[in-house]
Amino acid sequence: MWPDRDVKRRFVIVGGMAILVFVVGTGGYMVIEGWNITDAMYMVIITLSTVGYSETHPLSFPGRVFTMFLILGGTGTLLYAISSVTVLLAEGELQKFLRRRRMDKKIGQMRDHYIVCGAGKTGIHVIHELAKTKHEFVVVERDPEKIEMLGEEVHVIQGDATQDEVLKMAGVERARGLVTCLPNDADNLFVVLTARGLNPSLRIVARANDEESYRKIFKAGADSVVSPNFIGGLRMVSELIRPTVVTFLDTMLREKGTLRVEEATVAKGSKYVGKRLQEVPLRDKKINLLVVAIKKDGDYIFNPQADTTLEAGDVLVVIGEIDDVKKLRKMLTP
């Protein structure tokens, strides 16, 4: 955001100076020589461009003096413009500006994407998982050094996630979900309040460091609040009493493959509504998924039987590759 403003400011200054010189030159010839606007503009153009054509009309002494100052002013403006563009090219700011414009256009076209507020120690893992699982997302981060570390492939908005304007730039009104993992609980609370006001249907997951903030963030409108201390404690117990399970899950998440526990919803109007689970092609040549549970009306059916009837709104919890999960989601959509 801020680098863009600097580039814009430089172009505005250069453009403003060029327009000023042109307007002053045209007006000067009209006043000093009494020429019409067309002749005056023509004289300014051939003077500043140094093409060497003859004068429109013979110049008076004041007109010649004015022309000398016009040449000096125009040359100065040209040199400033060249130096500004050179600096922008040398520092890479122009390329960054153009890339930023392309990125803003792409973000403006996003629908049902996710927003990650904060690219710190917690946020970076959220970003990596969303990227691995091939979800569209936008990162909101104010630290330029952290943005630089994300690389050019990640869509980023540089700014304060607690501000309405910044969240709107990230497409919060069109987004499916938002994760706020800023280091300060008060900031996460404010992001939740702001995002919920901008998009009531948005799914919001927030980070909370202490128990008091945990309750407040829930009340502010978060759908889920995650405490790193709580999760860390559960992980330590799991390492103690179920190490094989933990190793399996770690392998699934950390290996180069994209094997995940995912979900797919049976949409209203799907051709599989009213069909049995065994009629869904989950284990053929094109797709290979294991259904571990089905969520029906808030209740879970673990290890569902093959003759379980599917209804609109049922959520299938499956294990498999991300590409196969995407195929299943497409199959369950009308």
C-alpha positions as CSV (number, residue, x, y, z in Angstrom):
1,M,0.0,0.0,0.0
2,W,2.6,2.5,1.1
3,P,5.1,1.9,-1.8
4,D,2.2,2.3,-4.2
5,R,1.5,5.8,-2.8
6,D,5.2,6.8,-3.3
7,V,5.2,5.7,-6.9
8,K,1.9,7.4,-7.5
9,R,3.2,10.6,-5.9
10,R,6.2,10.6,-8.2
11,F,4.1,10.2,-11.3
12,V,1.7,12.9,-10.1
13,I,4.6,15.3,-9.5
14,V,6.1,14.7,-12.9
15,G,2.8,14.9,-14.7
16,G,1.8,18.0,-12.8
17,M,5.0,19.8,-13.6
18,A,4.7,18.9,-17.3
19,I,1.1,20.2,-17.4
20,L,2.1,23.3,-15.6
21,V,4.9,24.1,-18.0
22,F,2.6,23.5,-21.0
23,V,-0.2,25.7,-19.6
24,V,2.2,28.5,-18.6
25,G,3.9,28.4,-22.0
26,T,0.6,28.5,-23.9
27,G,-0.7,31.3,-21.8
28,G,2.5,33.2,-22.0
29,Y,2.6,33.3,-25.8
30,M,-1.1,34.3,-25.9
31,V,-0.5,37.2,-23.5
32,I,2.9,38.3,-24.7
33,E,2.6,37.8,-28.4
34,G,-1.2,38.0,-28.7
35,W,-1.4,34.6,-30.6
36,N,-4.5,32.4,-30.6
37,I,-4.5,29.2,-28.5
38,T,-3.6,26.9,-31.5
39,D,-0.5,28.9,-32.5
40,A,0.5,29.2,-28.8
41,M,0.2,25.5,-28.2
42,Y,2.1,24.7,-31.4
43,M,4.9,27.0,-30.4
44,V,5.1,25.4,-26.9
45,I,5.3,21.9,-28.4
46,I,8.0,22.6,-30.9
47,T,10.0,24.5,-28.3
48,L,9.9,21.8,-25.6
49,S,10.4,19.0,-28.1
50,T,13.4,20.8,-29.7
51,V,12.4,19.5,-33.2
52,G,13.8,22.6,-34.8
53,Y,10.8,23.9,-36.9
54,S,10.6,27.6,-37.6
55,E,8.7,29.9,-35.3
56,T,4.9,30.2,-35.8
57,H,5.3,34.0,-36.0
58,P,8.3,36.3,-35.5
59,L,9.0,36.7,-31.8
60,S,9.3,40.0,-30.0
61,F,12.1,40.6,-27.6
62,P,9.9,39.7,-24.6
63,G,8.8,36.6,-26.5
64,R,12.3,35.5,-27.0
65,V,13.2,36.0,-23.3
66,F,10.0,34.1,-22.3
67,T,11.0,31.3,-24.8
68,M,14.5,31.0,-23.1
69,F,12.9,30.5,-19.7
70,L,10.4,28.1,-21.2
71,I,13.2,26.0,-22.6
72,L,15.0,26.0,-19.2
73,G,11.8,25.0,-17.4
74,G,10.9,22.3,-19.9
75,T,14.4,20.9,-19.8
76,G,14.4,20.8,-16.0
77,T,11.1,19.0,-16.0
78,L,12.3,16.5,-18.6
79,L,15.5,15.8,-16.6
80,Y,13.4,15.3,-13.4
81,A,11.1,12.9,-15.1
82,I,13.9,10.9,-16.6
83,S,15.7,10.7,-13.2
84,S,12.5,9.7,-11.4
85,V,11.7,6.9,-13.8
86,T,15.4,5.8,-13.7
87,V,15.2,5.6,-9.9
88,L,12.0,3.7,-10.0
89,L,13.5,1.2,-12.5
90,A,16.8,0.9,-10.6
91,E,15.0,0.3,-7.3
92,G,12.5,-2.0,-8.8
93,E,9.6,0.1,-7.5
94,L,8.0,0.4,-10.9
95,Q,7.9,-3.3,-11.4
96,K,6.5,-3.7,-7.9
97,F,3.9,-1.1,-8.6
98,L,2.8,-2.8,-11.8
99,R,2.7,-6.2,-10.1
100,R,0.7,-4.6,-7.3
101,R,-1.8,-3.3,-9.8
102,R,-2.2,-6.8,-11.3
103,M,-2.5,-8.3,-7.9
104,D,-5.2,-5.8,-6.8
105,K,-7.1,-6.7,-10.0
106,K,-6.9,-10.4,-9.2
107,I,-8.0,-9.9,-5.6
108,G,-10.9,-7.8,-6.9
109,Q,-12.1,-10.8,-8.9
110,M,-11.9,-13.3,-6.1
111,R,-15.1,-14.9,-4.7
112,D,-15.4,-17.4,-1.8
113,H,-11.8,-17.0,-0.9
114,Y,-10.1,-16.9,2.5
115,I,-8.4,-14.0,4.3
116,V,-5.4,-14.4,6.6
117,C,-4.7,-11.5,8.9
118,G,-1.1,-11.6,10.0
119,A,1.9,-13.5,8.5
120,G,3.7,-14.0,11.8
121,K,4.7,-17.2,13.5
122,T,1.2,-18.6,13.5
123,G,-0.1,-17.0,10.3
124,I,2.7,-18.4,8.2
125,H,1.6,-22.0,8.9
126,V,-2.0,-21.0,8.0
127,I,-0.7,-19.6,4.7
128,H,1.4,-22.7,3.9
129,E,-1.6,-25.0,4.5
130,L,-4.0,-23.0,2.4
131,A,-1.4,-22.9,-0.4
132,K,-0.8,-26.7,-0.2
133,T,-4.5,-27.5,-0.2
134,K,-5.0,-25.2,-3.3
135,H,-7.4,-22.7,-1.7
136,E,-7.6,-19.1,-2.9
137,F,-6.6,-16.7,-0.2
138,V,-5.4,-13.1,0.5
139,V,-2.9,-12.2,3.3
140,V,-3.2,-8.9,5.1
141,E,0.1,-7.9,6.7
142,R,1.6,-4.5,7.6
143,D,5.3,-5.5,7.9
144,P,7.0,-5.1,4.5
145,E,9.8,-7.6,5.5
146,K,7.3,-10.3,6.2
147,I,5.5,-9.6,2.9
148,E,8.8,-9.9,1.1
149,M,9.4,-13.3,2.6
150,L,6.0,-14.6,1.3
151,G,7.1,-14.3,-2.3
152,E,5.4,-13.0,-5.4
153,E,2.9,-16.0,-5.7
154,V,1.0,-15.0,-2.5
155,H,-1.7,-12.3,-2.9
156,V,-1.0,-9.7,-0.2
157,I,-2.6,-6.5,1.0
158,Q,-0.1,-4.3,2.9
159,G,-2.0,-2.6,5.7
160,D,-3.6,-2.7,9.1
161,A,-6.2,-5.6,9.3
162,T,-8.2,-3.7,11.9
163,Q,-9.2,-1.1,9.4
164,D,-12.4,-1.4,7.4
165,E,-10.8,-0.1,4.2
166,V,-8.0,-2.7,4.3
167,L,-10.4,-5.6,4.8
168,K,-12.6,-4.4,2.0
169,M,-9.5,-4.3,-0.3
170,A,-9.0,-7.9,0.7
171,G,-12.5,-8.7,-0.4
172,V,-14.0,-9.5,3.0
173,E,-17.5,-8.9,1.7
174,R,-17.1,-11.7,-0.9
175,A,-14.9,-14.0,1.2
176,R,-15.9,-17.4,2.6
177,G,-13.7,-17.3,5.7
178,L,-11.2,-15.2,7.7
179,V,-8.4,-16.2,10.0
180,T,-7.0,-13.5,12.3
181,C,-3.7,-14.5,14.0
182,L,-2.3,-11.2,15.0
183,P,0.1,-11.3,18.0
184,N,-2.2,-9.0,20.1
185,D,-5.5,-10.3,21.4
186,A,-7.1,-6.8,21.3
187,D,-6.2,-6.5,17.6
188,N,-7.8,-9.9,16.9
189,L,-10.9,-8.9,18.8
190,F,-11.1,-5.7,16.7
191,V,-10.6,-7.6,13.4
192,V,-13.5,-10.0,14.4
193,L,-15.8,-7.1,15.2
194,T,-14.9,-5.3,11.9
195,A,-15.1,-8.4,9.7
196,R,-18.4,-9.6,11.2
197,G,-19.9,-6.2,10.6
198,L,-18.8,-6.2,7.0
199,N,-19.9,-9.8,6.3
200,P,-22.4,-11.4,8.7
201,S,-22.1,-14.8,6.9
202,L,-18.3,-15.0,7.0
203,R,-16.8,-17.8,8.9
204,I,-14.2,-16.3,11.3
205,V,-11.5,-18.2,13.2
206,A,-9.4,-16.1,15.7
207,R,-6.3,-16.6,17.8
208,A,-6.4,-15.9,21.6
209,N,-3.6,-16.1,24.0
210,D,-5.4,-15.9,27.3
211,E,-8.7,-17.2,28.6
212,E,-10.4,-13.8,29.1
213,S,-9.7,-12.8,25.5
214,Y,-10.9,-16.2,24.4
215,R,-14.4,-15.5,25.8
216,K,-14.5,-11.9,24.5
217,I,-13.5,-12.9,21.0
218,F,-16.3,-15.5,20.9
219,K,-18.8,-12.8,22.0
220,A,-17.5,-10.5,19.3
221,G,-18.6,-12.9,16.6
222,A,-15.9,-15.4,16.0
223,D,-17.1,-18.9,14.9
224,S,-14.1,-20.5,16.5
225,V,-11.3,-19.3,18.7
226,V,-8.0,-21.2,18.9
227,S,-5.6,-20.9,21.9
228,P,-2.0,-21.9,21.1
229,N,-1.4,-22.9,24.7
230,F,-4.5,-25.2,24.7
231,I,-3.5,-26.8,21.4
232,G,0.1,-27.1,22.5
233,G,-1.0,-28.9,25.7
234,L,-3.2,-31.4,23.7
235,R,-0.3,-32.0,21.3
236,M,2.0,-32.9,24.2
237,V,-0.5,-35.3,25.7
238,S,-1.0,-36.9,22.3
239,E,2.7,-37.3,21.8
240,L,2.8,-39.1,25.2
241,I,-0.2,-41.5,24.9
242,R,-0.8,-41.9,21.2
243,P,2.6,-41.4,19.4
244,T,1.7,-43.5,16.3
245,V,-1.4,-41.5,15.6
246,V,0.6,-38.2,16.0
247,T,3.3,-39.5,13.7
248,F,0.7,-40.5,11.1
249,L,-1.0,-37.1,11.2
250,D,2.4,-35.3,11.0
251,T,3.4,-37.4,8.0
252,M,0.1,-36.6,6.3
253,L,0.5,-32.8,6.9
254,R,4.2,-32.3,6.5
255,E,5.2,-34.6,3.6
256,K,5.2,-33.2,0.1
257,G,2.0,-35.0,-0.8
258,T,-1.4,-33.4,-0.1
259,L,-3.2,-36.2,1.8
260,R,-5.7,-34.5,4.1
261,V,-8.8,-35.0,6.2
262,E,-11.3,-32.9,4.3
263,E,-15.1,-32.4,4.0
264,A,-17.5,-32.3,1.1
265,T,-21.2,-31.2,1.3
266,V,-24.1,-32.9,-0.5
267,A,-25.7,-29.8,-2.1
268,K,-29.4,-29.4,-2.6
269,G,-30.3,-30.6,-6.1
270,S,-27.4,-33.0,-6.3
271,K,-28.0,-36.2,-8.2
272,Y,-26.8,-38.1,-5.1
273,V,-29.5,-36.8,-2.8
274,G,-31.6,-39.9,-1.8
275,K,-28.8,-42.2,-3.0
276,R,-26.9,-44.7,-0.9
277,L,-23.3,-44.0,0.0
278,Q,-22.1,-47.0,-2.0
279,E,-23.5,-45.4,-5.1
280,V,-21.1,-42.5,-4.9
281,P,-17.9,-43.5,-6.9
282,L,-15.4,-43.0,-4.1
283,R,-13.0,-45.8,-4.9
284,D,-12.6,-46.0,-8.7
285,K,-9.8,-45.2,-11.2
286,K,-10.5,-41.4,-11.1
287,I,-11.0,-40.9,-7.4
288,N,-9.8,-42.6,-4.2
289,L,-11.3,-41.4,-0.9
290,L,-12.1,-43.0,2.4
291,V,-15.2,-41.8,4.2
292,V,-14.6,-41.7,7.9
293,A,-17.8,-39.9,9.0
294,I,-21.0,-38.2,7.8
295,K,-22.4,-35.2,9.6
296,K,-26.3,-35.2,9.6
297,D,-28.2,-32.5,11.3
298,G,-25.4,-31.7,13.7
299,D,-24.8,-35.4,14.6
300,Y,-21.9,-37.5,13.3
301,I,-22.1,-41.0,11.9
302,F,-18.7,-42.5,12.3
303,N,-17.6,-45.2,9.9
304,P,-20.9,-45.0,8.0
305,Q,-22.3,-48.1,6.4
306,A,-22.4,-48.5,2.6
307,D,-26.3,-48.3,2.6
308,T,-26.4,-45.0,4.4
309,T,-28.8,-42.7,2.6
310,L,-27.5,-39.3,1.7
311,E,-29.5,-36.1,2.2
312,A,-29.1,-32.5,1.1
313,G,-26.8,-30.8,3.6
314,D,-25.0,-33.9,4.7
315,V,-21.2,-33.4,5.1
316,L,-18.9,-36.2,4.2
317,V,-15.6,-36.3,6.2
318,V,-13.1,-38.0,4.0
319,I,-9.4,-38.8,3.8
320,G,-7.6,-38.5,0.5
321,E,-5.7,-36.3,-1.9
322,I,-6.8,-32.7,-2.4
323,D,-7.4,-33.2,-6.1
324,D,-9.7,-36.1,-5.4
325,V,-11.6,-34.1,-2.8
326,K,-12.2,-31.4,-5.3
327,K,-13.6,-34.0,-7.7
328,L,-15.9,-35.2,-5.0
329,R,-17.1,-31.7,-4.2
330,K,-17.9,-31.2,-7.9
331,M,-19.7,-34.5,-8.1
332,L,-21.9,-33.5,-5.1
333,T,-22.9,-30.1,-6.7
334,P,-25.8,-29.9,-9.1
